[in-house]
Structures are given as structure tokens and as C-alpha cells.
Amino acid sequence: MQLLILLTIGWPEILLIALIVLLLFGAKKIPELMKSLGKGAKSFKDGMNGVEEPEIKEDKEKKE
């Protein structure tokens, strides 16, 4: 229960983290970081869809 209380993040904590990130990376690097993060997330999502597709095809073949 105590761990749950320590891990809750509110608006003040989010703003503090955003400020620290801004100071560490600068305003010019943040869009590049977000773009690469988005590409990574899209790649992961596409990879997960690719894993599911062969299973679906196998199930359809078994039904026929």
C-alpha cells in the first residue's frame, strides 16, 4: 500500500519532469526525441500486429 502511494504522479510532478527534460535536452532536441519515440512505438505496434497475423491465418486455415 505504501509503494502505491509513493508511485502516484500528479500534475506538479509531471511539470517538474518536463522542466528537467527541457533543461537537459534543450528545446531543439525535444521534437527529435519525440519523433524517434513515435517511430519506435509504431515499429513495436507493427511488430506486434505481424506476430498476431500468422496465428489468425492458421486459425482460418484450420476452420476450412
Order of alpha helices (4+ residues) and beta strands (2+ residues): alpha-alpha-alpha
